[in-house]
Amino acid sequence: MKVLWFSLSPGLSDGYLNNNYEGIGWIKSLEKNIQNKVDLSIAFYHHKKVAPFKLGATTYYPIEMYRNGNLTKIQRRLLNAIETEHDIQLLLEVIKEVKPDLIHIHGTEGAFGLVQKYNDIPTVVSIQGTITVYQYKFFSKISWFDVMKYSKLKNILFSRTFIHVYKLFKKMAAREQDIYRNSNHFIGRTAWDRRVTKVLAPSARYYHNDEILRNGFYTNKWSFKPAAKLQLFTTIWGNIYKGLETLLDCASLLDNINLDYEWHVAGIRLNDEIVQIASKGNKHPVSANIKFGGMISEQKLIEGLLHSHIYIATSHIENSPNSLCEALILGVPCIATNAGGTGSLMEDNKEGILIQDGDPYAMAGAIMELQDNYDKAIGFGAKACERALLRHDQEKITNDLLSIYRTILEKPHTFSPLTFTDAEKKKVIAANN
């Protein structure tokens, strides 16, 4: 079976390309498990032109993201532009060269899914997040006014503020809906993404397939470690809808009741713009008890989680955040906002505590509740770990994915999509720019 992946991640070629990026680790893990079971090729965007190459059992097809270098990059940023007709042609050229039996597109956020409109090769799309829904939760607490008031001047001048990101999201959402309309097969993993798919692509087939986590999270297990202060831990990215302002408000409440704690935050630094916007917009200074760690390695992340007492997921919208899954599989007691698909990962008051997103009082109260009855917290963590080990079982996930591939190839489930003339195709692509 010849399979072509389109992904935002270069997979296991990351080190070869000198990226060494810690994110999108599940793509690497899945590739490692499946590359000897199919004839696998991976196409992905890269910042410079690199010829196709092979490493191990996988063939890689880097697609130059900015064909005119920094000029294209600056132009797209200033105009809030997404991929052009030329970019779509590059994707189609990869398909023509690989000649796959099946195409697997990882994510609906990018342009990859548009290739389905121009070829009839069986294709399945994995849902990562759904921009169409994310845009509704984008300014959940931090307002446009706060963004403009507290953004750095250079980011305003060079179209780098979160308002510009939001405008880009709106264009991506329109393109994403086009992808949903033209897709026959989706892979998801939560009740949330299944329901969203039912609305955006009612004629498509939906398959459940969970994600493989990074290896280190399978070989470590959390156990209670006494400490002078309560150790809290959160992994958060620098996006405005990730709930940083809720974290800061919660910390302020904990300070007011004189709770003795340290809150370690991985993924962002104290001087990152999102911290400045969130703290100034909330009129609360950043608590001295919050320790920002920035981007950290997998090993340091595992060490931080193993030494924590409670993991807290703060986001306003998610599908199945890997950061929460990683804490759950280690057995760390968890508190999470009941946002998007998180309710599919953790049963409330049995495997952890789910709270309303954007509610710092409920968050602070949940922290106090677990601290006051820590035996219950340990029990939550143990039950969550038990289910997470089953959910993220590498062999089962790999076999399930292969089964999905075979099902699609045996029964393509094609419906009658809209047909386009060449002129209409160009018009559709241009409308997404």
BAKOL-242867 format. One line per 10 residues: number of its first residue (from 1); for each residue x, y, z of C-alpha. Coordinates in Angstrom, 2 decimals. Example, Ala and Ser with C-alpha at 12.3 -4.5 7.8 and 13.67 -1.06 7.14 Angstrom:
# residues 2
1 = 12.30/-4.50/7.80 | 13.67/-1.06/7.14
# end
This chain:
# residues 433
1 = 0.00/0.00/0.00 | 1.52/3.30/-1.13 | 0.50/6.13/1.21 | 1.24/9.85/0.95 | 0.91/12.06/4.02 | 0.51/15.82/3.89 | 1.55/17.25/7.24 | 2.75/20.44/8.91 | 5.48/18.30/10.47 | 8.52/16.88/8.65
11 = 8.21/13.83/10.87 | 11.37/11.88/11.58 | 13.33/14.00/9.09 | 13.24/16.87/11.59 | 16.82/16.34/12.76 | 18.11/15.89/9.21 | 16.66/19.30/8.33 | 18.11/20.80/11.54 | 14.67/21.82/12.78 | 14.73/19.93/16.10
21 = 11.23/21.22/16.82 | 9.59/19.79/19.95 | 6.01/20.29/18.71 | 3.76/17.95/16.67 | 5.50/14.98/18.29 | 2.61/12.62/17.56 | 3.40/12.71/13.83 | 6.91/11.41/14.48 | 5.56/8.72/16.80 | 2.93/7.58/14.31
31 = 5.46/7.57/11.47 | 7.85/5.44/13.50 | 5.12/2.85/14.06 | 3.74/2.74/10.52 | 6.68/3.37/8.17 | 7.57/-0.33/7.84 | 3.97/-1.40/7.29 | 3.23/0.78/4.24 | 5.24/2.46/1.49 | 5.19/5.89/3.14
41 = 5.93/9.35/1.75 | 5.51/12.59/3.68 | 5.04/16.02/2.09 | 5.38/19.12/4.27 | 6.12/22.82/4.05 | 9.73/23.92/4.57 | 11.24/27.40/4.75 | 13.71/26.76/1.92 | 13.99/24.68/-1.21 | 15.14/21.10/-0.54
51 = 15.06/18.21/-2.99 | 13.08/15.07/-2.09 | 15.10/12.61/0.00 | 14.79/9.27/1.74 | 15.63/8.43/5.35 | 15.07/4.91/6.56 | 11.82/3.60/5.14 | 10.20/7.00/4.47 | 10.54/9.30/1.47 | 10.22/13.03/2.21
61 = 8.99/15.81/-0.05 | 9.75/19.29/1.32 | 7.54/21.96/-0.24 | 9.07/25.43/-0.33 | 6.77/27.69/1.66 | 8.10/31.05/0.51 | 9.32/30.76/-3.07 | 10.59/34.38/-3.05 | 12.19/34.10/0.37 | 11.53/36.79/2.96
71 = 9.72/38.95/0.39 | 6.91/36.40/0.07 | 6.87/35.91/3.83 | 6.53/39.65/4.50 | 3.94/40.08/1.76 | 1.74/37.31/3.16 | 2.00/38.66/6.68 | 1.12/42.23/5.70 | -1.85/41.09/3.60 | -2.97/38.31/5.99
81 = -2.70/36.04/2.95 | -2.87/32.26/2.83 | -1.59/29.86/0.18 | -1.82/30.83/-3.48 | -2.68/28.91/-6.64 | 1.04/28.29/-7.12 | 1.20/26.55/-3.74 | -1.67/24.22/-4.62 | 0.11/23.30/-7.82 | 3.17/22.30/-5.79
91 = 1.05/19.91/-3.76 | -0.44/18.40/-6.92 | 3.05/17.92/-8.35 | 4.02/15.84/-5.31 | 0.94/13.64/-5.82 | 1.83/13.21/-9.47 | 5.36/12.12/-8.57 | 4.44/9.78/-5.70 | 1.38/8.19/-7.36 | -0.06/7.01/-4.02
101 = -2.87/4.52/-3.54 | -4.17/6.68/-0.70 | -3.60/10.21/0.59 | -3.74/11.01/4.33 | -4.01/14.70/5.17 | -3.11/15.64/8.74 | -5.24/18.62/9.71 | -7.91/20.80/8.15 | -6.15/24.05/9.04 | -3.84/24.22/6.02
111 = -4.30/24.09/2.25 | -3.48/20.39/1.95 | -7.12/19.30/1.92 | -7.81/21.30/-1.25 | -5.96/18.70/-3.34 | -9.07/16.49/-3.15 | -10.81/18.85/-5.56 | -8.29/18.14/-8.32 | -7.75/14.36/-8.21 | -9.79/11.24/-7.46
121 = -7.27/9.35/-5.31 | -8.96/8.04/-2.11 | -8.20/10.54/0.64 | -8.75/10.70/4.40 | -8.38/13.81/6.56 | -7.32/13.68/10.21 | -8.90/16.36/12.37 | -6.42/18.16/14.60 | -8.22/21.36/15.57 | -11.10/23.03/13.75
131 = -10.41/26.68/12.94 | -14.09/27.23/12.10 | -14.96/26.73/15.77 | -11.73/28.14/17.21 | -12.47/31.59/15.76 | -15.61/31.77/17.91 | -13.53/31.34/21.07 | -10.56/33.44/19.94 | -11.30/36.58/22.02 | -12.79/34.74/24.99
141 = -11.58/37.17/27.66 | -8.84/39.27/26.09 | -10.51/41.92/23.92 | -9.50/43.54/20.65 | -8.97/46.72/22.67 | -6.54/44.98/25.05 | -4.61/43.53/22.12 | -4.21/46.89/20.41 | -3.45/48.73/23.65 | -0.80/46.34/24.95
151 = 0.78/44.92/21.77 | 4.30/45.99/20.92 | 4.46/48.84/18.40 | 6.67/46.87/16.00 | 4.11/44.04/15.94 | 1.35/46.52/15.07 | 3.47/48.06/12.30 | 4.44/44.66/10.86 | 0.99/43.03/11.16 | 2.05/40.58/13.85
161 = -0.63/41.21/16.48 | -3.29/38.71/17.54 | -5.84/40.77/15.63 | -3.94/39.96/12.46 | -3.83/36.31/13.51 | -7.61/36.42/13.96 | -8.10/37.88/10.47 | -5.94/35.07/9.13 | -8.05/32.57/11.09 | -11.19/33.83/9.36
171 = -9.66/33.16/5.94 | -8.42/29.76/7.09 | -11.89/28.94/8.41 | -13.48/29.68/5.02 | -10.93/27.46/3.32 | -11.41/24.77/5.97 | -15.16/24.67/5.33 | -14.39/24.17/1.65 | -12.17/21.23/2.60 | -14.91/19.70/4.76
181 = -17.41/20.01/1.90 | -15.10/18.16/-0.48 | -13.94/15.38/1.86 | -15.42/11.88/2.03 | -13.45/10.47/4.95 | -12.39/11.90/8.33 | -10.43/10.54/11.26 | -11.17/11.99/14.68 | -10.85/11.08/18.35 | -13.36/13.01/20.47
191 = -17.12/13.47/20.71 | -16.51/17.14/19.90 | -14.75/16.63/16.56 | -17.28/13.92/15.60 | -20.16/16.37/16.16 | -18.42/19.19/14.32 | -17.78/16.85/11.37 | -21.44/15.83/11.31 | -22.36/19.48/10.75 | -19.61/20.50/8.35
201 = -19.51/17.26/6.31 | -22.80/15.38/6.87 | -22.22/12.97/3.96 | -18.69/11.96/5.01 | -17.63/8.86/6.93 | -16.06/9.37/10.34 | -13.50/6.95/11.80 | -12.15/6.94/15.34 | -8.39/6.69/15.74 | -6.46/7.99/18.76
211 = -2.97/9.52/18.79 | 0.37/8.00/19.69 | 2.26/10.13/22.20 | 5.98/10.69/22.45 | 7.90/7.64/23.69 | 9.06/9.08/27.01 | 5.49/9.35/28.28 | 5.01/5.58/28.02 | 8.15/4.71/30.00 | 7.63/7.03/32.99
221 = 5.04/6.98/35.75 | 4.11/9.70/38.22 | 4.18/9.14/41.98 | 3.61/11.60/44.80 | 6.73/13.52/45.81 | 6.49/15.67/48.96 | 7.56/19.29/48.52 | 7.63/22.44/50.64 | 5.11/24.08/48.29 | 2.21/22.78/46.21
231 = 3.62/22.24/42.71 | 1.28/23.18/39.85 | 2.13/22.66/36.17 | 0.68/23.90/32.87 | 1.87/23.62/29.28 | 0.54/26.49/27.20 | 1.29/27.91/23.75 | 1.31/31.59/22.88 | -2.18/31.71/21.41 | -4.78/34.13/22.71
241 = -7.46/31.45/23.22 | -5.29/29.20/25.42 | -6.61/30.75/28.64 | -3.47/32.39/30.01 | -5.53/35.21/31.51 | -7.56/32.63/33.47 | -4.31/31.18/34.82 | -3.11/34.64/35.90 | -6.46/35.45/37.55 | -6.46/32.09/39.30
251 = -2.94/32.69/40.62 | -4.07/36.07/41.97 | -6.90/34.36/43.87 | -4.50/31.78/45.30 | -2.19/34.61/46.40 | -5.09/36.35/48.13 | -5.78/33.28/50.29 | -2.05/32.82/50.96 | -1.78/29.38/49.37 | 1.84/28.24/49.37
261 = 2.43/27.13/45.79 | 4.62/27.35/42.69 | 3.01/27.31/39.26 | 5.39/26.15/36.53 | 4.36/27.16/33.00 | 6.06/25.54/30.01 | 5.80/26.84/26.44 | 5.98/30.60/27.00 | 8.35/33.04/28.69 | 7.65/35.92/31.06
271 = 8.61/38.52/28.44 | 6.44/37.01/25.69 | 3.86/39.45/24.39 | 0.90/37.24/25.31 | 1.92/37.45/28.99 | 2.05/41.23/28.85 | -1.33/41.51/27.10 | -3.05/39.02/29.43 | -1.69/40.52/32.65 | -2.25/44.19/31.76
281 = -5.69/43.49/30.34 | -6.65/41.71/33.59 | -5.23/44.51/35.73 | -3.34/41.90/37.75 | 0.46/41.80/38.00 | 2.00/38.43/37.21 | 2.28/36.49/40.45 | 5.81/35.89/41.73 | 4.72/32.28/42.28 | 4.43/31.67/38.51
291 = 7.63/30.33/36.96 | 7.73/30.60/33.17 | 10.00/28.03/31.54 | 9.62/28.78/27.83 | 10.02/26.01/25.27 | 11.56/22.96/26.92 | 12.68/19.54/25.73 | 10.61/16.38/26.05 | 12.83/15.16/28.89 | 12.55/18.41/30.86
301 = 8.79/18.42/30.34 | 8.53/14.88/31.71 | 10.70/15.80/34.69 | 8.53/18.85/35.40 | 5.33/16.79/35.28 | 6.76/14.03/37.47 | 7.67/16.59/40.15 | 4.29/18.36/40.02 | 1.27/17.73/42.24 | -1.47/18.94/39.87
311 = -1.55/19.54/36.12 | -3.94/22.29/34.96 | -5.23/22.71/31.39 | -6.57/26.24/30.88 | -7.67/26.54/27.25 | -10.94/28.06/26.01 | -11.10/25.63/23.08 | -9.26/22.39/22.23 | -9.84/19.09/20.51 | -7.68/16.58/22.38
321 = -4.68/18.55/23.67 | -1.56/16.39/23.73 | -0.28/18.34/26.73 | -3.22/17.09/28.80 | -2.93/13.57/27.36 | 0.73/13.50/28.38 | -0.11/14.45/31.97 | -2.94/11.90/32.10 | -0.84/8.98/30.84 | 1.81/9.73/33.45
331 = -0.86/9.65/36.16 | -0.56/13.27/37.29 | -3.76/14.49/39.02 | -5.42/16.86/36.52 | -7.79/19.81/36.38 | -8.96/20.82/32.89 | -11.40/23.26/31.35 | -14.32/21.40/29.80 | -13.53/22.84/26.37 | -14.03/21.11/23.04
341 = -12.97/17.48/23.29 | -11.38/17.44/26.76 | -14.46/15.77/28.21 | -13.68/12.73/26.03 | -10.25/12.40/27.66 | -11.11/12.66/31.32 | -14.29/11.82/33.24 | -15.21/14.51/35.73 | -14.82/13.66/39.42 | -13.54/10.20/38.54
351 = -10.35/10.77/36.54 | -9.87/14.45/37.35 | -11.86/17.66/37.66 | -13.47/19.46/34.70 | -14.35/23.15/35.10 | -15.94/25.84/32.96 | -13.40/27.54/30.73 | -12.58/31.14/31.70 | -13.59/30.65/35.36 | -10.60/31.39/37.66
361 = -12.73/30.89/40.79 | -13.68/27.33/39.84 | -10.06/26.68/38.89 | -8.75/27.97/42.22 | -11.46/26.06/44.09 | -10.59/22.83/42.26 | -6.92/23.27/43.19 | -7.88/23.75/46.86 | -10.24/20.76/46.70 | -7.51/18.43/45.48
371 = -4.99/19.82/47.95 | -7.40/19.26/50.85 | -8.09/15.66/49.79 | -4.94/14.62/48.02 | -5.65/10.90/48.34 | -8.63/11.52/46.08 | -6.36/13.40/43.67 | -3.94/10.47/43.55 | -6.85/8.13/42.83 | -8.02/10.37/39.99
381 = -4.56/10.27/38.47 | -4.32/6.48/38.71 | -7.70/5.96/36.99 | -6.89/8.50/34.28 | -3.54/6.80/33.65 | -5.22/3.43/33.30 | -7.57/4.69/30.59 | -4.90/6.79/28.87 | -2.63/3.75/28.47 | -5.45/1.99/26.61
391 = -6.37/5.08/24.59 | -2.80/5.70/23.44 | -1.77/2.08/22.90 | 0.70/2.28/20.02 | 0.02/-1.11/18.46 | -3.76/-0.69/18.56 | -3.61/2.81/17.07 | -1.31/1.62/14.27 | -3.47/-1.39/13.47 | -6.65/0.70/13.58
401 = -5.17/3.21/11.15 | -4.13/0.46/8.73 | -7.64/-0.95/8.98 | -9.09/2.48/8.14 | -6.79/2.70/5.11 | -7.91/-0.74/3.89 | -11.58/0.09/4.41 | -11.28/3.29/2.38 | -9.46/1.52/-0.47 | -12.00/-1.30/-0.53
411 = -15.06/0.97/-0.25 | -14.11/4.52/-1.28 | -17.63/5.86/-0.37 | -17.63/8.49/-3.07 | -20.61/10.80/-3.40 | -21.17/13.14/-6.32 | -19.03/16.19/-5.55 | -19.30/19.45/-7.41 | -17.42/19.43/-10.70 | -15.27/22.40/-11.67
421 = -13.98/23.72/-14.96 | -10.34/24.85/-14.99 | -11.48/28.46/-14.82 | -13.73/27.71/-11.85 | -10.93/25.89/-10.06 | -8.68/28.94/-10.42 | -11.47/31.16/-9.15 | -11.98/28.97/-6.06 | -8.26/29.00/-5.27 | -8.07/32.77/-5.74
431 = -11.02/33.25/-3.36 | -9.02/31.60/-0.60 | -6.17/34.13/-0.86
# end
